[in-house]
Amino acid sequence: MPVRRHLIAALSLAGIAALAGYAYYAHRSVGTVPSAPGAKAAAGAKGGATQGPAEVETTTVVAEAIADDVSAVGTLRSNESVVLRPEVAGRIETIRFREGSPVRRGDVLVDFDAAVQRAEVQQAKANLALAQANFGRTEDLFNRKFLSQSARDEAASRLEVARANMALAEARLDKMRIRAPFAGIVGIRNVSVGDYVKEGENLVNLEDIATLKVDFRLPEIYLAQIRPGQKLELASDAVEGGRFAAVVSAIDPLVDEQGRAVVMRASLQNEGLRLRPGMFARVRLILQERANVAVVPEEALVPAPGDVQFVYRVVDGKAQRVEVKTGVRRGTRVEIVKGVQAGDVIVTAGQQKLRDGAAVKLVGAGEAPVAPAAGTAKPAS
């Protein structure tokens, strides 16, 4: 019985091995049988297994003018700003302006009680008239040889003193009036008629806002690139959608050692008085403008490991993978420093289906004539 069992087991193992070997060779022979001519075409016709050109969207690289710029934040200031203060103490007699209204240069804004000063002017006028009369008589007598030269000189001196006293009285009277030193808009006054104010006390502010200044700071690394006369664009959160053009008017020669920044000032016309001093402003300073810069949509760029980017350029109906070096970005458009040039046709959609040298079919809105080989493209006009 044990011998019979061993025999049955051995026969079973031999049969299994024979079946496995047959299956292996049968499968191998089927996989290596050459297909008949046209078999692949027939199979493709039936099952659609054949892969044609990849459908992609393209665009043409264009040449544009690009401005190199830097952004900063600043504060708007009046072109001219002053707080009016009296030079002498006195009581306010008249206020001749309306708060928030425009005034012209030289307009009288505040009158102080000047009764004493007017009396001093009248006294000085009388003294001057008397001195002029005395000098006239002295001059006549001197010409007729009745008076000496010293008497004539004394009369002339008294006349000059009277004239000086007259000028002093008039100057004191004039200081009892506060005038606008320049054209602008008066602010909110801090005094009323009848108030007694001391010298140097604040009365009202006067602002020239027809032209505004904007002060801002830039890091010192831009010192070699900035200069007076450069253009900048200004925007404020308080004026929705408003863009204002300004020009750099001055650069502080002293670099702030705390922040290592350069203080700059620009001026702009405040049309419609939409901007006001003290407002926060966003500044975009244009350092330089470059023409004929190759620009592509950002969706055309394909990232690769190692901080590398490339695009697919279409040449003779095939995709050509080109590594590119990018520059500045403007919204959804990117400057191409190296790799492609204006006039090249590049893929903007469908890159995931492509490989270098793959055939492509242009579809969609990006359809364009196939670009010539690299090096023969001409910049777009």
C-alpha positions in Angstrom: 0.0 0.0 0.0 2.7 2.6 0.8 4.4 1.8 -2.5 1.2 2.3 -4.4 0.6 5.7 -2.8 4.0 6.9 -3.8 3.5 5.8 -7.3 0.2 7.7 -7.6 1.8 10.8 -6.2 4.7 10.7 -8.6 2.4 10.2 -11.6 0.2 13.2 -10.5 3.2 15.5 -10.2 4.5 14.5 -13.6 1.1 15.2 -15.1 0.9 18.7 -13.6 4.4 19.5 -14.8 3.5 18.4 -18.3 0.4 20.6 -18.4 2.3 23.6 -17.1 5.0 23.2 -19.7 2.4 22.9 -22.5 0.6 26.0 -21.3 3.8 28.0 -21.2 4.9 27.1 -24.7 1.4 27.5 -26.1 1.2 31.0 -24.8 4.7 31.9 -26.0 4.0 30.7 -29.5 0.7 32.7 -29.7 2.5 35.9 -28.6 5.3 35.5 -31.2 3.1 34.6 -34.2 3.6 37.4 -36.7 0.5 39.2 -37.6 -0.7 39.1 -41.2 -0.2 42.2 -43.4 -3.0 44.7 -42.7 -4.0 43.0 -39.5 -3.1 46.1 -37.4 -5.1 48.4 -39.7 -8.1 46.1 -39.5 -7.8 45.9 -35.7 -7.5 49.7 -35.6 -10.6 50.1 -37.8 -12.6 47.8 -35.6 -11.4 48.8 -32.1 -10.0 52.3 -32.7 -6.7 51.4 -31.0 -4.5 53.5 -33.4 -3.6 56.9 -31.8 -3.5 60.0 -34.2 -2.0 63.5 -33.7 -2.7 65.1 -30.3 -5.2 67.9 -30.4 -3.8 71.1 -28.8 -4.6 74.8 -28.6 -1.9 77.2 -29.5 -1.0 80.9 -29.6 1.7 83.0 -31.2 4.4 84.6 -29.2 4.0 88.4 -29.4 6.4 91.3 -28.9 5.2 93.9 -26.4 6.6 96.9 -24.6 7.1 96.1 -20.9 7.8 98.5 -18.1 10.1 97.4 -15.2 8.6 98.8 -12.0 8.6 98.6 -8.3 5.7 99.1 -5.8 5.5 101.0 -2.6 3.1 102.8 -0.3 3.0 106.5 0.4 1.1 109.4 1.9 -0.4 112.3 0.0 0.5 115.8 1.1 -0.6 119.3 0.1 1.5 121.2 -2.4 1.5 124.0 0.1 0.2 123.8 3.7 0.2 126.3 6.5 -1.6 127.0 9.8 -2.3 130.7 10.1 -1.2 132.3 13.3 -1.1 136.0 14.4 2.2 137.7 15.1 0.6 139.9 17.8 -2.1 139.4 20.4 -5.5 140.9 19.9 -9.3 140.5 19.8 -10.9 139.1 16.6 -13.1 141.7 15.0 -14.1 140.1 11.7 -13.8 136.6 10.0 -13.9 137.1 6.3 -13.9 133.5 5.0 -16.2 130.5 4.9 -14.8 127.2 6.1 -13.9 124.8 3.4 -14.0 127.5 0.7 -11.3 128.5 -1.8 -9.4 131.8 -1.3 -7.0 133.7 -3.4 -3.5 134.8 -2.5 -3.6 138.1 -0.5 -7.2 137.8 0.5 -7.9 139.1 4.1 -9.2 136.2 6.2 -9.2 137.6 9.7 -9.4 141.2 11.1 -8.3 142.0 14.6 -9.4 145.1 16.6 -7.0 147.7 15.3 -8.3 150.9 16.9 -5.0 151.6 18.7 -2.9 150.9 15.6 -5.1 153.2 13.4 -4.6 156.0 15.9 -0.9 155.5 15.8 -0.9 155.8 12.0 -2.8 159.1 12.3 -0.3 160.4 14.8 2.6 159.3 12.6 1.0 161.0 9.6 0.7 164.3 11.6 4.2 164.1 12.7 5.4 163.4 9.2 3.5 166.4 7.8 5.0 168.7 10.5 8.5 167.4 9.8 8.0 167.9 6.0 6.9 171.5 6.6 9.8 172.3 9.0 12.2 170.9 6.5 10.8 172.9 3.7 11.2 176.2 5.7 14.7 175.2 6.8 15.6 174.4 3.2 14.4 177.9 2.1 16.3 179.7 4.8 19.4 177.7 4.1 19.3 178.6 0.5 19.0 182.3 1.4 22.1 181.9 3.8 20.1 182.5 6.9 20.7 179.1 8.5 23.8 176.9 8.8 24.4 173.5 7.3 23.9 171.8 10.7 20.4 173.3 11.1 19.5 172.0 7.7 20.9 168.5 8.5 18.9 168.4 11.8 15.7 169.2 9.9 16.4 166.5 7.3 17.0 164.0 10.1 13.8 164.8 11.9 12.0 164.3 8.6 13.5 160.8 8.1 12.6 159.9 11.7 9.0 160.9 11.0 8.9 158.8 7.8 10.3 155.8 9.8 7.7 156.2 12.5 5.0 156.4 9.8 6.2 153.1 8.2 6.3 151.4 11.7 2.8 152.5 12.5 1.5 151.2 9.1 3.3 147.9 9.7 1.7 147.4 13.1 -1.7 148.2 11.6 -1.1 145.7 8.8 -0.3 142.9 11.3 -3.8 143.2 12.6 -5.0 141.5 9.4 -4.3 137.9 8.5 -4.0 137.4 4.7 -3.8 134.2 2.6 -0.1 133.6 1.7 -1.1 131.5 -1.3 -4.3 130.4 -3.1 -5.9 127.4 -1.6 -8.8 126.1 0.5 -9.2 127.1 4.1 -10.0 124.5 6.7 -12.1 124.5 9.9 -11.4 127.5 12.1 -10.6 127.2 15.8 -11.8 130.7 16.8 -14.8 133.0 16.7 -15.5 136.7 16.5 -14.7 138.3 19.8 -12.1 135.8 20.8 -8.9 137.2 22.3 -5.9 135.2 20.9 -2.3 135.4 21.8 0.5 135.6 19.3 1.3 132.3 17.7 -2.2 130.8 18.5 -3.7 128.6 15.8 -6.5 130.2 13.8 -7.2 128.1 10.6 -5.2 125.9 8.2 -4.8 126.7 4.5 -4.2 124.0 2.0 -3.2 124.1 -1.7 -4.6 120.8 -3.0 -4.8 121.6 -6.8 -1.4 119.9 -6.9 -0.5 117.2 -4.5 2.7 115.6 -3.4 3.2 111.9 -2.5 6.0 110.8 -0.2 7.2 107.2 -0.3 10.2 105.0 0.4 12.1 102.5 -1.6 14.9 100.1 -0.5 18.4 101.4 -1.1 19.1 98.7 -3.7 17.1 100.8 -6.2 19.2 103.9 -5.6 21.1 103.5 -8.9 17.8 103.1 -10.9 15.9 106.1 -9.6 16.1 109.7 -10.7 13.9 112.8 -10.8 11.5 112.9 -13.7 10.5 109.2 -13.6 6.9 108.4 -14.1 4.7 106.6 -11.6 1.2 105.4 -11.2 -0.8 106.1 -8.1 -4.0 104.5 -6.7 -5.9 105.0 -3.5 -8.4 102.7 -1.8 -10.6 105.7 -1.2 -11.0 106.3 -4.9 -12.3 103.1 -6.5 -10.8 102.4 -9.9 -8.9 105.7 -9.9 -5.4 105.7 -11.5 -3.4 108.9 -11.3 -0.2 109.8 -13.1 2.6 111.4 -11.2 6.3 112.4 -11.7 9.2 112.1 -9.3 10.1 115.6 -8.3 12.8 115.0 -5.6 15.0 112.4 -4.0 16.3 112.8 -0.4 20.1 112.7 -0.5 20.1 111.1 2.9 19.4 107.3 3.1 17.4 106.4 6.2 19.9 104.3 8.3 17.1 102.7 10.3 15.2 101.1 7.4 18.0 101.5 4.7 15.4 103.2 2.5 15.5 106.2 0.2 12.8 108.8 0.7 11.2 110.1 -2.6 8.6 112.7 -3.4 6.4 112.9 -6.5 3.9 115.5 -7.6 0.6 115.1 -9.5 -2.3 117.2 -10.7 -5.4 116.7 -8.5 -8.1 117.0 -11.2 -11.6 117.2 -9.7 -10.0 117.4 -6.2 -10.7 113.7 -5.8 -7.6 113.1 -3.7 -7.0 114.8 -0.3 -3.8 115.3 1.8 -3.2 112.6 4.4 -4.7 109.8 2.3 -2.9 106.4 1.9 -1.6 105.8 -1.6 -0.3 102.8 -3.5 2.6 103.8 -5.8 4.0 101.9 -8.8 7.2 103.5 -10.0 8.3 102.8 -13.5 12.1 102.3 -13.5 12.5 101.8 -17.3 10.5 100.7 -20.4 11.7 98.0 -22.7 10.3 97.5 -26.2 9.9 94.3 -28.3 9.8 91.9 -25.3 8.6 88.3 -26.1 5.5 87.6 -24.0 3.4 84.4 -23.6 0.3 83.4 -21.6 1.3 81.8 -18.3 -0.8 78.7 -19.1 1.8 77.9 -21.8 4.5 77.2 -19.2 5.0 73.7 -18.0 7.0 73.2 -14.8 9.7 70.6 -14.4 11.8 69.3 -11.5 14.8 71.5 -10.6 13.0 74.9 -10.9 12.9 74.5 -14.7 10.1 75.6 -17.0 9.5 74.7 -20.7 7.0 75.2 -23.5 6.0 73.2 -26.5 6.8 75.0 -29.7 4.9 73.8 -32.9 7.3 73.3 -35.8 6.2 71.6 -39.0 3.2 70.0 -37.3 5.2 68.5 -34.4 5.7 69.5 -30.8 9.2 70.6 -29.9 10.0 70.9 -26.2 11.9 74.0 -25.4 13.3 75.1 -22.0 12.7 78.8 -21.4 13.9 81.4 -19.0 11.2 83.8 -17.7 11.3 87.4 -16.7 8.7 89.7 -15.2 5.0 88.9 -15.0 2.2 91.2 -15.9 -1.1 89.7 -14.8 -1.5 86.4 -16.8 1.3 87.2 -19.2 5.0 86.3 -18.7 8.1 87.7 -20.3 10.4 85.1 -22.0 14.0 86.0 -21.7 15.4 83.0 -23.5 14.0 80.0 -25.4 11.4 81.3 -27.8 11.0 84.5 -29.8 8.2 86.6 -31.2 6.4 84.8 -34.0 6.8 81.3 -32.6 3.7 79.2 -32.2 3.4 77.5 -28.8 0.9 75.2 -27.1 -1.3 76.7 -24.5 -3.6 73.7 -23.8 -3.1 69.9 -24.1 0.5 69.7 -23.0 -0.2 66.7 -20.8 -0.7 64.6 -24.0 2.5 65.7 -25.6 6.1 64.5 -25.8 9.0 65.9 -27.6 8.5 65.3 -31.4 4.9 64.2 -31.1 2.5 65.1 -34.0 -0.1 67.7 -33.1 -3.3 69.0 -34.5 -4.3 72.6 -33.9 -7.9 73.1 -32.7 -10.0 75.8 -31.0 -9.5 79.5 -30.8 -5.7 79.1 -30.8 -5.6 77.7 -34.4 -2.8 79.4 -36.2 -0.5 78.8 -39.1 2.3 76.4 -38.2 5.4 78.4 -37.3 8.6 78.0 -39.4 11.5 76.2 -37.9 13.3 77.8 -35.0 15.5 80.7 -35.9 13.5 81.8 -38.9 10.5 83.3 -37.1 10.0 87.1 -37.4 8.7 89.3 -34.6 5.0 90.1 -34.8 4.3 93.6 -36.0 
